[in-house]
């Protein structure tokens, strides 16, 4: 059992939790993920590791309340225990300290890209960062990232904070102004990553994306997390979650992402109505 050490609401529908998981914390690297269950018969849900502290034996997760299980998790409190917390899973993000890197995070994807930024900074790499959200209240980890980045830009769709517009607008501005990068690492909504990759492909910049499709077992056995990369079937849980963004079939991934939306909505409503124990 894994105890909740800390719980914080970081925006209207997003929570940060620190979980006691010494073995996971000792082995974790940026880009990897865990799978948790709140109860013995509960759904297995993957979440990318947002941070880890080997000395404290803790792993940080940041999650949006989007379905029944994340709603259930959000209702748990400090000292409550998760039934399972398995990891680290997936392939760690490959990072080169000699590279000049631009990291772009969108929405809760900012939590996923944070450990990448932290590691790059520790390695001595030059790392610029753009993060975006719908509005000011949805911006997360601003101070933590600002302290690590060489250059840092915030965008909001409605202009309530930072620069108005999308992260793609800022990316275009940087590249058109003559900024040069060896690599772009982007994590966020599929549609955001798709358009970022379209831009970086024009400039011939290597671009890595983190894919988080439907996942069940996290070991490559179920096939639920399959995606098309360069015309080949890959499994996000064991081959990723990082992939060459210029090879990912985003249109297919978007279709698969919405395959169970109706069922997810019904289960969320049941949970919200207090019927989840049925």
Secondary structure, DSSP 8 states (H G I E B T S, - for coil): -EEEEEEEEEETTEEEEEEE-HHHHHH--TT-EEEEESSTT---EEEE--EEETTTTEEEEEEE--SHHHHHHHT--TT-EESEEEEEES------TTSEEEEEEETTHHHHHHHHHHHHHHHT-EEEEEEEESSGGG--SHHHHHTT-SEEEEEETTSSSSEES-HHHHHHHHHHTT---SEEEEES-HHHHHHHHHHHHHHT-EEEEE-----SSSSSSS-TTEEEETTEEEEHHHH-SEEETTTB-HHHHHHHHTTTHHHHHHHHHHHHTT-TT-
